[in-house]
Amino acid sequence: MPYPTDDERDRPWVMRTYAGHSSAAASNRLYRRNLAKGQTGLSVAFDLPTQTGYDPDHVLSRGEVGKVGVPIGHIGDMRQLFDGIPLAEANTSMTINATAMWLFALYVSLAQEQAGQAGGDWHEVVAKLAGTTQNDIIKEYLSRGTYVFPPGPSLRLITDMVAWTVGCVPRWNPTNICSYHLQEAGATPVQEVAYAMCTAIAVLDAVRDSGQVPQDKMGDVVARISFFVNAGVRFVEEMCKMRAFAQLWDEITRERYGVENPKHRRFRYGVQVNSLGLTEAQPENNVQRIVLEMLAVTLSRDARARAIQLPAWNEALGLPRPWDQQWALRMQQVLAYETDLLEYEDIFAGSTVIQSKVDEIVAGAKAEIERVQEMGGAVAAVESGYMKTQLVGSLAERRRRIEAGEEVVVGVNRFDTTEDSPLEGEGIIETIKPEVEQEAVDAIKKWRAARNQSEVDKALELLTSAARTDANLMEATLACARAGVTTGEWAGALRDVFGEYRAPTGVSGASASGELSGEAAGELTAVRDRVRATGERLGGRLRMLVGKPGLDGHSNGAEQIAVRARDVGFEVVYQGIRLTPEQIVAAAVQEGVHVVGLSILSGSHLAVVPEVVEGLRAAGADDVPVVVGGIVPPRDAAVLRERGVARVFTPKDYELTGIMNEIVAVVREAHGIPAEGGQTAG
C-alpha cells in the first residue's frame, strides 16, 4: 500500500473492478479474466436476494436473482465462486451489509477447506486473509436499502464481527464505513464526512462498550476500520474532502479512543467514483468524468486511496460488459504506471487555498457530528428520520440546481446536441439470461435435498439460542456455514429473534418547490394548476402511489419523485422499499390512487412490473395507469409498453416537473379527459 518509508516511487493502490452476476461459476470465470489483466484485488458484487437474506426461490427474489451481482446461497456456491483462487493470497472486497457476517463465515470456512486440501494449518491461512466486508448498516437505512434487522441487532452483528476478526483474522477489515451512497443520496461534502464519522463512532463505541475487546487493543480495532467513499467530478473539493476525512479521523481516534500509535490512526479508504454522475445521454462523456474523479482520490498523497474501483462508462445504461470493465481498469493502470503521479511527496502540502477548504469542511462536519451526538448518536438519528430527511432535502436541492441550469451537466442540460455514437447500439450492455433465475432455484432445492438436515437444524438452533443471549454470533454462524445452511435460512433464523425493520423515508420533511425561481417556478405552477384541475374533474385531489417492487433498495429516485409529486399537488402514497407486486396492487386499490409509479434500478423490471399491471386489472382497477422509472434499456421499455405500461422514464429524463406533467397527461388519458386545447390528453 502507499506510505513508503523512503524516497522511492510510491506503491500503487489496490486496483479492483466491482463484478459478479448470473452465477458463482460465471462470476469465477470473470474474476480469473480480470486478475489475468492485472487487477490486484477482487470486489464481489452480490445479488439483491443474497444481500437481503433470501434464497433464490423466495417470492421477493422473483426477477432479482443474478441481476446486480452473484447469488450465493451456501458454502457450495462460495466454493464455485473462488474455484482456483487461493484465498490466502487474495485481497477480496465484499459489498455486503445486513448479511455480512454470513458471507464472511462462508469465506472463512472456504479458506479452512483450502488449507485442509493443501495439507496446511488452517489457523495460519485464516490469519493471512486480507480484504474487506462493507458491513455498514447505517448507510443502508439512509440510502441503499439492503438492511434486514432493526438498528440495534444490526449493530450487534457488526460489533461481534469486529471483535472476532481482531483476534482471529487480524488482516481483515470487518467493517467499511461507507459514505459512498450517502453522496448518492444527496450528501454534501460536509454531510458525507459528518455522517460517516458518526457511523464510525457508533461502531467503535459499541465495540468498546461490549467488553469483548480490552482497552489496550482498541488501537488494533481502529487500525482495521476502513472507509469506502465517493468522489464526484468537482475534484478539487473532493480532494479537500479526503484530506478533511484524514485530519478528522486522526483527531477522533486519538481524543475519543486514546489511540496513540499514528499508524493505527491512519485514514484507510477505498473508493468507487461517482456512479450517480454518470449520464445516459452522451454516455461517452462518462469516461472523462471517471478520470477526473479518480484524480480526486489519487493526487493528494497524504490522503490517497488505498484501493480504487471505477465504474464503466455505460453503467447508466445497464450492466457493463467485460470489455467495459477492462477499459476502467486500464484507466487506473495508465495513471499508476505511465504518469509521474507516484514519484512525489504530497504536492498540496503548504497550500493555503487547499487548507482553507479543508478547514471549512472540517468545521462544518464537526458541527454536524456534534448535532447528531446530541440526539444520541447515529442510530438515534436514523430512527428519528433526521439524517434521512437531511439527505433527501440536499438531493432535492441538487436536482433543483440541475433543472434550473445552475449546475451544468454536459450533454444533459447544456451542450446536448450530439453526433451518433459509434459506441452505442445492440449489445452495448451485458444481459443476463432469463433462465439464470430458474437454474438458481433448482440448484438450491437440490442443495437442500442432499445435505444432512439434522446437522442443519442443530446449527440453526445454536444460532437462535445464541442470538437470544449476548454471546458473540460468529462461531454459531461458522457452524451454520459448515452444516450447509442457506443464506435465507441464516437470515430467517435471525429475523425470528430480531424482527425486521422499515426505515423512515425522509420524504415528509423535504421540499424543493420553495427554492424554484424564474422559468422553473412558472413551469411548476402550471403543472400544479393541471393537477388541481384534473383532480376537480375526477371529484377530488389526485393521488399517486410511488412503489419500489422487489428488493431494489436504491430509493433516491423514488423519493425525489415523491417529493416533487407532492410539491405539484398530488397526494402521495409512498411506503418505502421492498414490496411485492401484490402489496403494491393492494395499496393502490385500498388508497384509491389515480396512478401508480414504479421505480426499479436492479434490472428486474420485466419480471415484476407486468405483475403489477396485471394485478390492477384483476382487481378491477383498469383505469389506474402504471408508469415506470429506472435504468431501462430501450428494447425493454418497448416490451413494458406492450405489456400495458403508460410511460417509461430513464435517467435522461432529469426534469422532474416535466415528468409530473407527463404523469398528469397519463391520468387524463386514462379517464378520457380532453387536453386543455380540446384534444384528448396524451
C-alpha positions in Angstrom: 0.0 0.0 0.0 1.1 3.7 0.0 3.1 5.3 2.7 6.6 4.2 1.7 9.4 4.7 4.2 12.0 6.0 1.7 12.2 8.3 -1.4 11.3 5.6 -3.9 8.3 5.7 -6.1 5.1 5.2 -4.1 3.4 1.8 -4.5 0.1 1.8 -6.5 -3.2 1.3 -4.8 -5.1 -1.9 -5.0 -7.0 -2.0 -8.3 -10.4 -3.5 -8.4 -13.5 -3.8 -10.6 -16.8 -4.3 -9.0 -18.1 -7.5 -10.6 -20.4 -10.5 -10.3 -23.5 -11.7 -12.0 -25.6 -14.7 -13.1 -24.0 -17.5 -11.1 -20.9 -18.4 -9.0 -19.4 -20.3 -11.9 -19.9 -17.4 -14.4 -18.5 -14.9 -11.9 -15.5 -17.1 -11.2 -14.6 -17.0 -14.9 -14.9 -13.2 -14.9 -12.7 -12.9 -11.8 -10.0 -15.1 -13.3 -10.0 -13.0 -16.5 -9.8 -9.7 -14.5 -6.9 -11.0 -12.4 -5.1 -12.0 -15.6 -5.5 -8.5 -16.9 -3.6 -7.0 -14.0 -6.4 -6.4 -11.5 -4.8 -6.7 -8.0 -7.9 -7.2 -5.9 -11.3 -8.7 -6.2 -14.5 -6.8 -5.5 -17.5 -9.1 -5.2 -21.0 -7.8 -6.1 -23.7 -9.9 -4.6 -27.3 -10.0 -6.0 -30.1 -8.5 -4.0 -31.6 -11.7 -2.6 -28.1 -12.5 -1.1 -27.8 -9.0 0.3 -31.2 -9.1 1.9 -31.1 -12.6 3.2 -33.3 -14.5 0.8 -32.8 -17.7 -1.1 -33.5 -17.7 -4.9 -36.8 -19.4 -4.5 -38.3 -16.8 -2.1 -41.2 -14.8 -3.5 -39.3 -11.5 -3.1 -36.4 -12.9 -5.2 -38.5 -13.0 -8.3 -36.7 -11.2 -11.1 -33.7 -10.3 -8.9 -31.6 -13.4 -9.0 -28.1 -12.8 -10.5 -29.1 -9.4 -11.8 -26.9 -6.9 -9.9 -24.4 -9.4 -8.5 -23.8 -13.1 -7.9 -26.2 -15.3 -6.0 -24.5 -17.0 -3.0 -26.8 -19.4 -1.2 -24.4 -21.7 0.7 -20.9 -22.9 1.1 -21.1 -24.8 -2.2 -21.7 -21.6 -4.1 -18.7 -20.0 -2.3 -16.5 -22.9 -3.4 -17.5 -22.3 -7.0 -17.1 -18.5 -6.7 -13.4 -18.8 -5.7 -12.5 -22.0 -7.5 -8.8 -21.9 -8.4 -8.3 -18.7 -6.4 -6.2 -19.3 -3.2 -7.9 -17.1 -0.6 -4.7 -16.8 1.5 -3.1 -14.9 -1.5 -6.2 -12.8 -2.4 -7.3 -9.4 -1.4 -11.1 -9.5 -1.5 -13.7 -6.8 -1.0 -17.2 -8.0 -0.5 -20.0 -5.4 -0.9 -22.3 -7.0 1.7 -24.0 -5.4 4.7 -27.0 -7.0 6.5 -25.7 -10.5 5.8 -22.0 -9.6 6.0 -21.4 -12.0 9.0 -22.9 -14.8 7.0 -20.9 -14.2 3.8 -17.7 -13.7 5.8 -18.4 -17.0 7.6 -18.7 -18.8 4.2 -15.4 -17.1 3.1 -13.6 -18.2 6.3 -15.0 -21.7 6.1 -13.8 -22.0 2.5 -10.3 -20.8 3.5 -10.3 -23.5 6.1 -11.2 -26.1 3.5 -8.5 -24.8 1.1 -5.9 -25.1 3.9 -7.0 -28.7 4.6 -6.8 -29.7 1.0 -3.3 -28.2 0.8 -2.2 -30.0 4.0 -1.6 -26.8 5.8 -2.6 -25.3 9.2 -6.0 -23.6 8.7 -5.3 -21.2 11.5 -2.3 -19.8 9.6 -4.3 -19.5 6.4 -7.2 -17.7 8.1 -4.7 -15.3 9.8 -3.4 -14.4 6.3 -6.9 -13.5 4.9 -6.9 -9.9 3.7 -9.8 -7.9 2.5 -12.9 -6.1 3.5 -16.6 -6.7 4.2 -18.5 -3.4 3.7 -20.7 -4.2 6.7 -22.0 -0.6 7.2 -25.7 -0.9 8.1 -26.3 2.8 9.0 -26.0 3.9 5.4 -28.4 1.1 4.3 -31.1 2.8 6.3 -30.2 6.1 4.7 -29.6 5.3 1.1 -29.1 1.8 -0.3 -31.9 -0.1 1.5 -30.4 -3.6 1.8 -31.0 -3.7 5.6 -32.9 -6.6 7.2 -32.9 -6.2 11.0 -33.5 -3.2 13.3 -30.5 -0.9 14.0 -29.7 -2.4 17.5 -29.3 -6.0 16.4 -27.6 -4.9 13.2 -25.0 -3.0 15.2 -24.6 -6.1 17.4 -23.7 -8.2 14.3 -21.1 -5.7 13.3 -19.7 -5.5 16.8 -19.4 -9.3 17.0 -17.6 -9.4 13.7 -15.1 -6.7 14.6 -14.3 -8.3 17.9 -13.9 -11.8 16.4 -11.7 -10.7 13.5 -9.4 -8.6 15.6 -8.5 -11.8 17.5 -8.7 -14.4 14.7 -8.3 -12.6 11.3 -6.1 -9.7 12.1 -5.5 -8.5 8.5 -9.2 -8.3 7.6 -11.2 -5.1 7.6 -14.5 -6.3 9.3 -16.4 -3.0 8.6 -16.0 -0.5 5.8 -17.8 2.8 6.8 -19.4 3.7 3.6 -20.0 7.3 2.7 -20.3 6.5 -1.0 -24.0 6.0 -1.0 -24.5 9.0 1.3 -23.3 11.2 -1.5 -25.5 9.4 -4.0 -28.4 10.1 -1.6 -27.7 13.8 -1.7 -25.0 14.4 1.0 -22.9 17.5 0.6 -19.1 17.0 1.4 -19.8 18.2 5.0 -22.7 15.8 5.5 -20.7 12.9 3.9 -17.8 13.4 6.3 -20.0 14.0 9.3 -22.4 11.1 8.9 -19.6 8.7 8.0 -17.8 9.7 11.2 -21.0 9.4 13.2 -21.3 5.8 11.9 -17.7 5.0 12.8 -18.2 6.5 16.3 -21.3 4.3 16.8 -19.4 1.2 15.8 -16.3 2.0 17.9 -18.4 2.9 20.9 -20.3 -0.4 20.6 -17.1 -2.4 20.3 -15.6 -0.6 23.3 -18.7 -0.9 25.4 -19.3 -4.6 24.6 -16.4 -5.7 26.8 -15.2 -8.1 24.0 -12.0 -6.1 23.3 -9.7 -4.8 26.1 -8.9 -1.1 26.1 -5.2 -1.8 25.1 -6.5 -3.5 21.9 -8.6 -0.5 20.7 -5.7 0.6 18.5 -5.9 -2.7 16.7 -9.7 -2.2 16.2 -9.2 1.3 14.9 -6.5 0.1 12.5 -8.9 -2.3 10.9 -11.7 0.2 10.4 -11.7 1.2 6.8 -13.9 3.6 4.7 -15.4 3.5 1.3 -16.0 6.9 -0.2 -17.4 8.6 -3.2 -15.6 11.1 -5.4 -17.6 13.5 -7.6 -16.5 15.5 -10.6 -15.7 18.6 -8.5 -12.4 17.0 -8.0 -10.6 19.9 -6.1 -13.4 20.0 -3.5 -13.5 16.2 -3.4 -9.7 16.0 -2.8 -10.1 18.5 0.1 -12.9 16.4 1.5 -10.4 13.4 1.6 -7.8 15.5 3.4 -10.6 16.6 5.9 -11.6 13.0 6.4 -8.0 12.0 7.2 -7.5 15.0 9.6 -10.8 14.4 11.4 -10.3 10.6 11.8 -6.8 11.2 13.3 -8.3 13.6 15.8 -11.3 11.5 16.8 -9.4 8.2 17.2 -6.8 9.9 19.3 -9.0 12.0 21.6 -12.1 9.8 21.9 -10.5 6.4 22.0 -7.0 7.1 23.2 -5.2 5.6 20.3 -1.6 6.7 20.5 0.1 4.9 17.5 -0.2 7.1 14.5 -0.1 4.1 12.1 -3.3 2.9 13.8 -4.9 6.3 13.3 -4.3 6.4 9.5 -7.4 7.0 7.5 -7.6 3.9 5.3 -10.1 4.1 2.5 -11.1 2.7 -0.8 -13.2 4.4 -3.4 -15.5 4.0 -6.3 -16.0 7.2 -8.1 -19.4 8.7 -8.6 -21.8 6.5 -10.4 -24.6 9.0 -9.7 -22.9 11.4 -12.0 -22.8 9.0 -15.0 -25.3 10.0 -17.7 -27.4 8.1 -20.1 -27.3 11.0 -22.5 -23.9 11.1 -24.4 -22.5 8.3 -22.2 -19.1 8.7 -23.8 -18.7 11.8 -21.6 -18.6 9.5 -18.6 -15.0 8.5 -19.5 -13.6 11.9 -18.7 -15.8 12.2 -15.6 -14.4 8.9 -14.3 -10.8 10.0 -14.9 -11.3 13.4 -13.2 -13.0 11.8 -10.3 -10.1 9.3 -10.0 -7.7 12.2 -9.7 -9.6 13.5 -6.6 -8.5 10.4 -4.6 -5.0 10.0 -6.0 -3.5 13.4 -6.3 -3.1 14.1 -2.6 -0.5 11.6 -1.3 -1.3 12.4 2.4 -4.9 11.3 1.7 -4.5 8.9 -1.2 -6.9 6.0 -1.6 -5.6 2.5 -0.8 -8.0 0.8 -3.2 -9.9 2.1 -6.2 -12.7 0.6 -8.3 -14.0 2.5 -11.2 -17.4 2.2 -12.8 -17.7 1.6 -16.5 -18.7 4.3 -19.0 -22.0 2.6 -19.8 -23.3 1.8 -16.3 -26.1 4.4 -16.6 -27.4 2.2 -19.4 -27.1 -1.2 -17.8 -24.7 -3.9 -16.7 -21.2 -3.4 -18.1 -19.5 -6.0 -20.3 -16.1 -7.4 -19.5 -14.6 -5.1 -22.2 -16.1 -2.1 -20.4 -14.6 -3.1 -17.1 -11.3 -3.7 -18.8 -11.4 -0.1 -20.0 -12.0 1.1 -16.4 -9.1 -1.0 -15.2 -6.8 0.4 -17.9 -7.6 3.9 -16.7 -6.1 3.1 -13.3 -3.1 1.4 -14.8 -2.2 4.3 -17.1 -2.4 6.7 -14.2 -0.4 4.5 -11.8 2.3 3.2 -14.3 2.6 5.8 -17.1 2.4 9.1 -15.3 4.7 10.5 -12.6 2.0 10.8 -10.0 3.6 8.4 -7.6 7.1 9.9 -7.7 6.4 12.9 -5.4 5.7 13.8 -1.9 2.3 15.5 -1.2 2.1 18.2 -3.8 -0.5 20.2 -1.8 1.4 20.5 1.5 1.6 24.1 2.4 -1.2 25.3 0.0 -3.2 27.9 1.8 -6.0 27.5 -0.7 -6.4 23.8 -0.2 -6.0 24.1 3.6 -8.7 26.7 3.8 -11.2 24.5 2.0 -10.2 21.5 4.2 -10.7 23.7 7.3 -14.1 24.7 6.1 -15.2 21.1 5.6 -13.8 20.0 9.0 -15.5 22.8 10.8 -18.9 22.0 9.2 -18.5 18.3 9.8 -17.7 18.8 13.5 -20.8 20.9 13.9 -23.0 18.3 12.3 -21.3 15.5 14.3 -22.0 17.3 17.5 -25.6 17.8 16.4 -26.0 14.0 15.8 -24.3 13.1 19.0 -26.6 15.4 21.0 -29.5 13.3 19.5 -28.0 10.1 20.9 -25.7 9.2 18.0 -26.1 7.7 14.5 -28.6 5.1 15.5 -30.9 7.6 17.1 -30.6 10.0 14.2 -31.6 7.1 11.8 -34.6 6.1 13.9 -35.8 9.7 14.2 -35.5 10.2 10.5 -33.2 13.2 11.0 -30.3 12.1 8.8 -32.6 10.7 6.1 -34.6 13.9 5.9 -31.4 16.0 5.6 -30.2 13.8 2.7 -33.5 13.9 0.8 -33.5 17.7 1.2 -29.9 18.0 -0.1 -30.7 15.8 -3.1 -33.8 17.8 -3.8 -31.7 21.0 -3.8 -29.2 19.4 -6.2 -31.9 18.3 -8.6 -33.4 21.9 -8.4 -30.0 23.3 -9.4 -29.7 20.9 -12.4 -33.2 21.6 -13.6 -32.6 25.4 -13.3 -29.4 25.1 -15.2 -27.4 26.5 -12.3 -25.4 23.2 -12.1 -24.3 22.2 -15.6 -24.3 18.6 -16.7 -22.7 18.4 -20.1 -24.8 16.6 -22.7 -27.9 16.8 -20.4 -28.9 20.3 -19.5 -26.3 22.0 -21.8 -24.4 21.1 -24.9 -27.0 18.4 -25.7 -26.6 18.3 -29.4 -24.7 15.2 -30.5 -23.5 13.1 -33.3 -24.4 9.4 -33.5 -22.1 7.5 -31.2 -20.1 4.5 -32.6 -20.1 3.1 -29.1 -23.8 2.7 -28.9 -26.1 0.1 -30.4 -27.1 -3.5 -29.9 -25.1 -5.4 -27.3 -23.9 -2.2 -25.5 -24.6 -3.8 -22.1 -24.3 -7.2 -20.6 -27.6 -9.1 -20.5 -28.5 -11.9 -18.0 -30.2 -14.9 -19.5 -33.8 -15.3 -18.2 -33.1 -19.0 -17.3 -30.4 -17.9 -14.7 -33.1 -17.5 -12.0 -34.7 -20.9 -12.6 -31.3 -22.6 -12.6 -30.5 -21.0 -9.2 -33.9 -22.0 -7.9 -33.4 -25.6 -9.0 -29.8 -25.7 -7.6 -30.8 -24.5 -4.1 -33.6 -27.1 -3.9 -31.1 -29.8 -4.9 -28.6 -28.5 -2.3 -31.2 -28.7 0.5 -32.2 -32.2 -0.5 -28.6 -33.5 -0.5 -27.5 -32.2 2.9 -27.7 -33.7 6.4 -30.9 -32.0 7.7 -30.3 -32.9 11.4 -26.9 -31.0 11.3 -28.7 -28.0 9.7 -31.4 -28.0 12.3 -28.8 -28.3 15.1 -26.7 -25.4 13.7 -29.8 -23.1 13.3 -30.9 -23.9 16.9 -27.4 -23.0 18.1 -27.7 -19.7 16.2 -31.1 -18.7 17.5 -30.1 -19.7 21.1 -27.0 -17.5 20.9 -29.0 -14.6 19.4 -31.2 -14.6 22.4 -28.2 -14.0 24.6 -25.3 -11.5 24.4 -22.9 -14.2 23.0 -20.7 -13.4 20.0 -22.6 -14.8 17.0 -19.5 -15.5 14.7 -18.9 -19.1 16.0 -22.6 -20.0 15.6 -22.6 -18.5 12.1 -19.5 -20.5 11.2 -21.2 -23.7 12.4 -24.2 -22.9 10.1 -21.8 -22.4 7.1 -20.1 -25.7 7.7 -23.5 -27.5 8.1 -24.8 -26.4 4.7 -27.3 -23.8 6.0 -28.5 -21.4 3.2 -28.5 -17.6 3.2 -32.2 -17.4 3.6 -32.2 -19.9 6.5 -29.5 -18.0 8.4 -31.2 -14.6 7.9 -34.6 -16.2 8.6 -33.4 -17.6 11.9 -32.2 -14.1 13.0 -35.4 -12.5 11.7 -37.3 -14.7 14.1 -35.3 -13.4 17.0 -34.5 -9.8 16.0 -37.5 -8.9 13.8 -37.5 -6.8 10.6 -37.3 -3.1 10.2 -38.7 -0.4 7.9 -36.6 2.8 7.9 -38.0 6.3 7.7 -38.3 7.5 4.1 -37.4 11.2 4.8 -39.9 12.3 2.2 -42.4 14.1 4.5 -39.9 16.7 5.7 -38.3 17.6 2.3 -39.3 20.0 -0.4 -37.7 21.9 -3.2 -40.5 23.9 -4.6 -39.9 26.9 -2.4 -36.5 27.3 -3.9 -37.5 27.2 -7.5 -37.5 30.6 -9.4 -37.9 32.1 -12.8 -39.0 29.7 -15.6 -38.7 26.6 -13.4 -41.1 28.2 -10.9 -43.5 29.1 -13.7 -43.5 25.5 -15.0 -44.2 24.1 -11.6 -47.1 26.5 -11.1 -48.6 25.4 -14.5 -48.3 21.8 -13.6 -49.8 22.4 -10.2 -52.8 24.0 -11.9 -53.2 21.0 -14.2 -53.1 18.7 -11.1 -55.7 20.7 -9.4 -58.0 21.0 -12.4 -57.7 17.3 -13.2 -58.5 16.4 -9.6 -61.6 18.5 -9.7 -62.7 16.7 -12.9 -62.3 13.4 -11.1 -64.0 14.5 -7.9 -61.1 15.0 -5.5 -57.4 15.5 -5.1 -55.2 13.4 -7.4 -53.5 10.6 -5.6 -50.3 8.9 -6.7 -48.7 5.7 -5.3 -44.9 5.6 -5.6 -43.8 1.9 -5.3 -40.5 0.1 -5.1 -41.2 -3.5 -6.1 -38.7 -6.3 -5.5 -35.5 -6.0 -3.5 -34.1 -2.9 -5.1 -33.3 -0.5 -2.2 -31.9 2.4 -4.2 -34.7 4.7 -3.3 -33.2 8.1 -4.1 -35.1 8.5 -7.4 -38.4 7.3 -5.9 -38.0 9.7 -3.0 -37.4 12.7 -5.4 -40.4 11.7 -7.5 -42.5 11.6 -4.3 -41.3 15.0 -3.1 -41.9 16.7 -6.5 -45.3 15.0 -6.9 -46.3 16.3 -3.5 -45.0 19.8 -4.4 -47.1 19.9 -7.5 -50.2 19.0 -5.6 -50.5 15.2 -5.7 -51.5 13.4 -2.6 -48.6 10.9 -2.4 -48.7 7.3 -1.0 -45.1 6.1 -0.5 -44.5 3.1 1.7 -40.8 2.7 1.1 -38.8 -0.2 -0.4 -39.1 -3.9 -0.8 -42.7 -4.6 -1.7 -44.2 -7.4 -3.6 -46.4 -6.7 -6.7 -49.3 -8.0 -4.7 -48.7 -5.5 -1.9 -48.4 -2.6 -4.3 -51.7 -3.6 -6.0 -53.5 -3.9 -2.7 -52.2 -0.5 -1.5 -53.2 1.1 -4.9 -56.8 -0.3 -4.6 -57.1 0.5 -0.9 -55.9 4.0 -1.2 -57.9 4.7 -4.4 -55.0 6.2 -6.3 -55.2 7.6 -9.8 -51.7 6.5 -11.0 -49.0 4.1 -9.8 -45.4 5.0 -10.3 -42.8 2.2 -10.0 -39.1 2.8 -9.5 -36.6 0.0 -10.4 -32.9 0.1 -10.9 -31.9 -3.6 -10.4 -32.9 -4.9 -13.8 -36.0 -6.8 -12.6 -38.5 -4.6 -14.4 -39.5 -7.2 -17.0 -40.3 -9.7 -14.2 -42.2 -7.5 -11.7 -43.7 -4.6 -13.5 -46.1 -6.7 -15.6 -47.3 -8.4 -12.4 -48.4 -5.0 -11.1 -50.2 -4.1 -14.3 -52.0 -7.5 -14.4 -52.8 -7.3 -10.7 -54.5 -4.0 -11.1 -56.6 -5.4 -14.0 -57.5 -8.4 -12.0 -58.6 -6.2 -9.1 -60.9 -4.2 -11.4 -58.6 -1.1 -11.3 -58.1 -1.0 -15.1 -58.3 2.8 -15.0 -55.2 3.1 -12.8 -52.3 3.6 -15.2 -48.7 2.5 -14.4 -45.6 4.5 -15.2 -42.1 3.2 -14.6 -38.8 4.9 -13.9 -35.3 3.4 -13.7 -32.4 2.1 -15.8 -34.5 0.5 -18.6 -32.9 -0.2 -22.0 -34.9 0.9 -25.0 -35.8 -2.7 -26.0 -37.1 -3.4 -22.5 -39.1 -0.1 -22.5 -40.8 -1.2 -25.7 -41.8 -4.5 -24.1 -43.1 -2.8 -21.0 -45.3 -0.5 -23.1 -46.6 -3.5 -25.0 -47.5 -5.1 -21.6 -49.6 -2.1 -20.6 -47.2 0.4 -19.0 -48.2 4.0 -19.9 -44.8 5.7 -19.8 -41.2 4.8 -19.1 -38.8 7.3 -17.7 -35.0 6.8 -17.7 -32.0 8.8 -16.3 -32.1 11.1 -19.3 -35.5 12.4 -18.1 -34.0 14.7 -15.4 -36.6 17.4 -15.3 -38.9 16.2 -12.5 -41.6 18.9 -13.2 -41.7 17.7 -16.8 -42.2 14.2 -15.6 -45.0 15.3 -13.4 -46.7 17.0 -16.4 -46.5 13.7 -18.3 -48.0 11.8 -15.4 -50.9 14.2 -15.3 -51.4 13.6 -19.0 -51.4 9.9 -18.4 -54.1 10.2 -15.7 -56.3 12.4 -18.1 -55.8 9.9 -20.9 -56.8 7.0 -18.7 -60.1 8.8 -17.9 -60.8 10.2 -21.3 -60.4 13.8 -20.2 -59.7 16.2 -23.1 -56.5 18.1 -23.0 -56.7 21.9 -22.3 -56.7 22.6 -26.1 -59.7 20.4 -26.6 -57.9 17.3 -27.8 -57.8 14.1 -25.9 -55.0 14.0 -23.4 -51.9 12.0 -24.2 
